[in-house]
Amino acid sequence: MFRVFTAMLFAVAAVPAFAQNEVVVYHNPSNYDSSDGSVSTAACAAQLDPPFTTFGEIPIYPYLAGASFVNSSEGGTAECGTCWQLTSANGSVVVLIVDQADNGSM
């Protein structure tokens, strides 16, 4: 089951408040909801420092996400391991980018 959220995406660090993009965020429980899930399956695995074996070892777990700006064919991008604040009418949450996500697909 997918949950679909329309949210405002803000960078938590080093991005001015006016630099914002509206995005659609898809949450697929089979990706990151298991703390025993292998980080090696995520596009950003090699760029996380320190390296982690399971998603549950990541201090911000379970607030993990994929983003369309991460290029999985290149082993991730500079945005791997960055935190982003997602804000909707229901509130805000900070997530760590650990994977690639297809833009607009479920």
RASUL-V134369 format. One record per helix or strand of 3 or more residues. SS is the DSSP state (h for helix, s for strand). FROM is the first residue (numbers start at 1). TO is the last residue. If there is no record, write none. Layout:
ss = {SS	SS}
from = {FROM	FROM}
to = {TO	TO}
//
This chain:
ss = {s	s	h	h	h	h	s	h	s	s}
from = {2	20	29	39	45	55	64	72	83	91}
to = {11	28	32	41	47	57	67	74	88	100}
//
